[in-house]
Amino acid sequence: MAYWLMKTEPGSWSWDDQVKKGTEGWDGVRNHQAANNMKAMKKGDRVFFYHSVNEKQIVGIVEVAKEYHPDPTDPSGRFGMVAVKTVGALKTPVTLQQIKEDGRLDHLALIRQSRLSVMPIDDDAWKILCEMGGVKP
């Protein structure tokens, strides 16, 4: 199993929206690096659900339910999407500031490539972030 982080603007698709829907396609990604990361996702991989913009925090965990497939919102046909299903909320959201303050997480793309919307998370960082969020890895 691999681990990932996906960013969303809560005004467009929030954790509450995800929980209500249960399983939903993660569409609208138009960055090639982010799309390549989604292409690498496998069914069952776990993903941090990150609220960007004003909140800047990890709020929940979802799981890849359907691997990369065409994104019907892309008229060019160049980009795809995955579907994710809700696993659960973090007991305590983990803020970007907390992540930046923990030297063990300096290597994360969340810090180094702040505009990337879909990124891998290594096993050790996954465990650290789960502990910070009050959930079992």
Backbone as CSV, one residue per row, in Angstrom:
resi,resn,N_x,N_y,N_z,CA_x,CA_y,CA_z,C_x,C_y,C_z
1,MET,0.829,-1.175,0.000,0.000,0.000,0.000,0.878,1.244,0.000
2,ALA,0.461,2.227,-0.781,1.162,3.509,-0.822,0.281,4.564,-0.155
3,TYR,0.902,5.685,0.165,0.211,6.779,0.844,0.362,8.058,0.041
4,TRP,-0.664,8.908,0.148,-0.737,10.120,-0.653,-1.379,11.242,0.147
5,LEU,-1.323,12.438,-0.412,-2.057,13.584,0.103,-2.684,14.281,-1.092
6,MET,-3.964,14.611,-0.965,-4.676,15.333,-2.014,-5.274,16.592,-1.409
7,LYS,-5.049,17.710,-2.108,-5.555,19.001,-1.642,-6.879,19.331,-2.324
8,THR,-7.729,19.975,-1.559,-8.971,20.487,-2.116,-9.310,21.810,-1.448
9,GLU,-9.945,22.679,-2.201,-10.444,23.922,-1.634,-11.789,23.605,-0.992
10,PRO,-11.923,23.837,0.321,-13.161,23.461,0.987,-14.411,24.113,0.405
11,GLY,-14.254,25.267,-0.269,-15.400,25.903,-0.922,-15.862,25.152,-2.157
12,SER,-14.956,24.333,-2.735,-15.292,23.543,-3.921,-15.688,22.116,-3.557
13,TRP,-14.910,21.479,-2.678,-15.200,20.113,-2.226,-14.600,19.964,-0.832
14,SER,-15.455,19.913,0.162,-15.000,19.882,1.547,-15.034,18.467,2.115
15,TRP,-14.452,18.329,3.300,-14.519,17.046,4.011,-15.979,16.671,4.256
16,ASP,-16.803,17.621,4.630,-18.228,17.331,4.849,-18.879,16.823,3.573
17,ASP,-18.529,17.417,2.425,-19.049,16.933,1.138,-18.629,15.485,0.909
18,GLN,-17.354,15.197,1.184,-16.826,13.851,0.981,-17.547,12.843,1.877
19,VAL,-17.735,13.200,3.134,-18.401,12.299,4.082,-19.835,12.029,3.629
20,LYS,-20.539,13.062,3.201,-21.931,12.898,2.743,-22.011,11.987,1.528
21,LYS,-21.071,12.157,0.600,-21.092,11.385,-0.651,-20.555,9.965,-0.438
22,GLY,-19.544,9.812,0.412,-18.972,8.486,0.674,-17.880,8.119,-0.298
23,THR,-18.234,7.971,-1.558,-17.269,7.690,-2.624,-17.517,8.682,-3.741
24,GLU,-16.424,9.293,-4.213,-16.572,10.323,-5.241,-15.318,10.389,-6.101
25,GLY,-15.489,10.774,-7.366,-14.360,10.973,-8.256,-13.608,12.240,-7.912
26,TRP,-12.275,12.157,-7.968,-11.415,13.315,-7.702,-11.056,13.902,-9.056
27,ASP,-11.888,14.801,-9.544,-11.720,15.336,-10.890,-11.119,16.739,-10.858
28,GLY,-10.848,17.264,-12.039,-10.397,18.640,-12.163,-8.901,18.872,-12.033
29,VAL,-8.115,17.818,-11.853,-6.660,17.979,-11.734,-6.088,18.220,-13.125
30,ARG,-5.381,19.351,-13.281,-4.839,19.706,-14.598,-3.328,19.945,-14.566
31,ASN,-2.674,19.457,-13.573,-1.217,19.559,-13.465,-0.637,18.191,-13.811
32,HIS,0.360,18.158,-14.685,0.899,16.875,-15.152,1.553,16.061,-14.034
33,GLN,2.283,16.723,-13.150,2.917,15.985,-12.056,1.863,15.389,-11.121
34,ALA,0.844,16.167,-10.788,-0.243,15.664,-9.937,-0.970,14.522,-10.633
35,ALA,-1.200,14.661,-11.945,-1.868,13.598,-12.706,-1.013,12.326,-12.721
36,ASN,0.291,12.475,-12.875,1.168,11.304,-12.841,1.124,10.618,-11.475
37,ASN,1.014,11.414,-10.415,0.871,10.829,-9.083,-0.430,10.036,-8.988
38,MET,-1.509,10.572,-9.551,-2.774,9.833,-9.526,-2.689,8.557,-10.367
39,LYS,-1.945,8.605,-11.464,-1.766,7.404,-12.288,-1.077,6.288,-11.504
40,ALA,-0.235,6.655,-10.544,0.499,5.676,-9.743,-0.342,5.100,-8.595
41,MET,-1.480,5.693,-8.315,-2.316,5.227,-7.209,-2.947,3.881,-7.534
42,LYS,-3.041,3.046,-6.518,-3.660,1.729,-6.649,-4.857,1.638,-5.708
43,LYS,-5.810,0.830,-6.092,-6.986,0.621,-5.249,-6.527,0.173,-3.862
44,GLY,-7.055,0.817,-2.837,-6.699,0.501,-1.456,-5.652,1.418,-0.863
45,ASP,-4.948,2.196,-1.703,-3.992,3.170,-1.171,-4.745,4.162,-0.292
46,ARG,-4.075,4.638,0.746,-4.673,5.608,1.671,-4.194,7.018,1.324
47,VAL,-5.087,7.976,1.549,-4.837,9.346,1.120,-5.276,10.322,2.217
48,PHE,-4.389,11.251,2.565,-4.789,12.344,3.443,-5.635,13.319,2.642
49,PHE,-6.731,13.764,3.240,-7.648,14.748,2.660,-7.283,16.089,3.270
50,TYR,-6.763,16.995,2.445,-6.187,18.254,2.915,-7.023,19.434,2.439
51,HIS,-7.486,20.248,3.382,-8.169,21.494,3.037,-7.122,22.574,2.782
52,SER,-7.116,23.114,1.579,-6.150,24.159,1.226,-6.772,25.537,1.463
53,VAL,-6.211,26.522,0.859,-6.622,27.930,0.902,-6.504,28.476,2.323
54,ASN,-7.616,28.757,2.996,-7.561,29.396,4.313,-7.259,28.422,5.446
55,GLU,-7.741,27.198,5.350,-7.576,26.247,6.452,-6.177,25.651,6.520
56,LYS,-5.666,25.185,5.412,-4.332,24.580,5.322,-4.114,23.532,6.409
57,GLN,-4.909,22.439,6.309,-4.780,21.372,7.294,-5.308,20.052,6.750
58,ILE,-4.727,18.971,7.261,-5.213,17.628,6.963,-6.408,17.395,7.880
59,VAL,-7.538,17.019,7.293,-8.752,16.842,8.090,-9.271,15.411,8.109
60,GLY,-8.856,14.593,7.148,-9.382,13.237,7.092,-8.544,12.309,6.243
61,ILE,-9.032,11.078,6.142,-8.376,10.051,5.346,-9.419,9.414,4.430
62,VAL,-9.027,9.262,3.175,-9.838,8.553,2.189,-8.996,7.420,1.611
63,GLU,-9.651,6.556,0.866,-8.979,5.409,0.252,-9.294,5.393,-1.236
64,VAL,-8.321,5.036,-2.046,-8.552,4.944,-3.488,-9.518,3.783,-3.748
65,ALA,-10.661,4.109,-4.339,-11.694,3.116,-4.617,-11.688,2.687,-6.088
66,LYS,-11.231,3.584,-6.961,-11.146,3.278,-8.396,-9.895,3.935,-8.930
67,GLU,-9.088,3.167,-9.634,-7.825,3.678,-10.165,-8.063,4.652,-11.314
68,TYR,-6.986,5.249,-11.764,-6.978,6.301,-12.773,-7.823,5.922,-13.990
69,HIS,-8.691,6.839,-14.372,-9.569,6.658,-15.525,-9.896,8.043,-16.091
70,PRO,-10.493,8.122,-17.274,-10.755,9.419,-17.889,-11.585,10.336,-16.993
71,ASP,-11.236,11.614,-17.028,-11.959,12.644,-16.277,-12.956,13.293,-17.228
72,PRO,-14.248,13.089,-17.002,-15.241,13.644,-17.926,-15.310,15.178,-17.901
73,THR,-14.680,15.808,-16.915,-14.677,17.277,-16.883,-13.559,17.871,-17.730
74,ASP,-12.726,17.016,-18.342,-11.629,17.501,-19.186,-11.993,17.324,-20.653
75,PRO,-12.397,18.400,-21.326,-12.786,18.267,-22.736,-11.633,17.855,-23.651
76,SER,-10.391,18.086,-23.227,-9.248,17.714,-24.065,-8.977,16.210,-24.025
77,GLY,-9.450,15.546,-22.981,-9.214,14.106,-22.844,-7.808,13.752,-22.390
78,ARG,-7.009,14.748,-22.004,-5.626,14.489,-21.597,-5.491,14.083,-20.139
79,PHE,-6.451,14.454,-19.309,-6.325,14.218,-17.875,-7.356,13.219,-17.375
80,GLY,-6.988,12.548,-16.297,-7.869,11.560,-15.709,-8.153,11.869,-14.252
81,MET,-8.704,10.880,-13.576,-9.083,11.040,-12.181,-9.077,9.690,-11.484
82,VAL,-9.140,9.709,-10.178,-9.366,8.505,-9.386,-10.652,8.747,-8.598
83,ALA,-11.204,7.695,-8.042,-12.333,7.835,-7.115,-11.824,7.459,-5.733
84,VAL,-12.288,8.200,-4.733,-11.877,7.936,-3.356,-13.113,7.742,-2.486
85,LYS,-12.944,6.884,-1.464,-14.036,6.686,-0.510,-13.576,7.097,0.873
86,THR,-14.512,7.586,1.632,-14.240,8.092,2.971,-13.815,6.966,3.901
87,VAL,-12.734,7.201,4.648,-12.299,6.286,5.702,-12.660,6.879,7.061
88,GLY,-12.226,8.097,7.325,-12.570,8.739,8.586,-11.840,10.050,8.796
89,ALA,-12.374,10.831,9.714,-11.785,12.124,10.058,-10.628,11.938,11.024
90,LEU,-9.684,12.865,10.989,-8.659,12.898,12.021,-9.312,13.396,13.301
91,LYS,-8.884,12.884,14.435,-9.409,13.377,15.715,-9.024,14.832,15.907
92,THR,-7.814,15.163,15.480,-7.309,16.529,15.555,-6.726,16.888,14.196
93,PRO,-7.287,17.882,13.484,-6.685,18.273,12.213,-5.215,18.651,12.398
94,VAL,-4.411,18.342,11.391,-2.978,18.644,11.425,-2.731,19.805,10.472
95,THR,-2.295,20.921,11.030,-2.121,22.130,10.232,-0.784,22.129,9.485
96,LEU,-0.739,22.916,8.431,0.495,23.100,7.683,1.579,23.650,8.603
97,GLN,1.218,24.551,9.493,2.193,25.126,10.419,2.819,24.035,11.295
98,GLN,2.007,23.121,11.813,2.526,22.015,12.623,3.478,21.143,11.800
99,ILE,3.112,20.905,10.552,3.946,20.078,9.678,5.285,20.770,9.434
100,LYS,5.238,22.070,9.172,6.475,22.825,8.933,7.366,22.863,10.168
101,GLU,6.772,22.834,11.337,7.541,22.911,12.580,8.175,21.578,12.981
102,ASP,7.769,20.488,12.350,8.313,19.167,12.671,9.416,18.835,11.659
103,GLY,10.648,18.905,12.096,11.793,18.681,11.224,11.797,17.341,10.517
104,ARG,11.103,16.349,11.056,11.042,15.022,10.424,10.246,15.063,9.126
105,LEU,9.523,16.158,8.895,8.642,16.253,7.727,9.125,17.282,6.704
106,ASP,10.347,17.770,6.886,10.905,18.796,5.989,10.957,18.368,4.528
107,HIS,11.043,17.080,4.281,11.210,16.565,2.929,9.896,16.488,2.134
108,LEU,8.762,16.677,2.785,7.478,16.487,2.110,7.250,17.505,0.995
109,ALA,6.636,17.030,-0.090,6.282,17.916,-1.198,5.310,19.000,-0.739
110,LEU,4.546,18.739,0.295,3.624,19.733,0.827,4.363,21.004,1.225
111,ILE,5.593,20.854,1.655,6.424,21.994,2.045,7.273,22.470,0.872
112,ARG,7.842,21.539,0.147,8.787,21.868,-0.924,8.123,22.298,-2.234
113,GLN,6.932,21.773,-2.509,6.204,22.095,-3.740,4.782,22.496,-3.351
114,SER,4.647,23.640,-2.785,3.394,24.046,-2.149,2.195,24.103,-3.098
115,ARG,2.421,24.217,-4.382,1.297,24.315,-5.321,0.850,22.956,-5.867
116,LEU,1.594,21.898,-5.584,1.241,20.564,-6.073,0.020,20.046,-5.317
117,SER,-0.991,19.578,-6.037,-2.258,19.208,-5.404,-2.385,17.725,-5.051
118,VAL,-1.559,16.887,-5.645,-1.574,15.451,-5.351,-0.127,15.011,-5.207
119,MET,0.208,14.434,-4.034,1.614,14.123,-3.768,1.755,12.841,-2.956
120,PRO,2.890,12.160,-3.123,3.139,10.960,-2.311,3.540,11.342,-0.884
121,ILE,3.246,10.430,0.031,3.648,10.546,1.429,4.363,9.240,1.778
122,ASP,5.589,9.325,2.270,6.327,8.101,2.598,5.764,7.468,3.875
123,ASP,6.114,6.195,4.094,5.583,5.425,5.226,5.838,6.105,6.567
124,ASP,7.057,6.575,6.789,7.387,7.203,8.076,6.574,8.480,8.291
125,ALA,6.460,9.307,7.259,5.688,10.541,7.376,4.210,10.228,7.617
126,TRP,3.702,9.184,6.966,2.309,8.784,7.177,2.072,8.478,8.662
127,LYS,2.970,7.710,9.247,2.834,7.345,10.665,2.894,8.581,11.557
128,ILE,3.832,9.466,11.282,3.977,10.690,12.077,2.713,11.540,11.983
129,LEU,2.209,11.734,10.774,1.030,12.575,10.570,-0.223,11.948,11.185
130,CYS,-0.345,10.629,11.105,-1.480,9.958,11.757,-1.419,10.164,13.264
131,GLU,-0.230,10.000,13.834,-0.083,10.215,15.282,-0.428,11.655,15.654
132,MET,0.020,12.608,14.856,-0.286,14.011,15.122,-1.801,14.249,15.056
133,GLY,-2.478,13.510,14.188,-3.909,13.658,14.015,-4.760,12.814,14.946
134,GLY,-4.084,12.012,15.782,-4.806,11.218,16.768,-5.476,9.975,16.232
135,VAL,-4.953,9.438,15.104,-5.510,8.209,14.545,-4.405,7.167,14.375
136,LYS,-4.807,5.908,14.303,-3.835,4.834,14.106,-3.381,4.817,12.655
137,PRO,-2.089,4.620,12.430,-1.575,4.562,11.045,-2.123,3.365,10.278
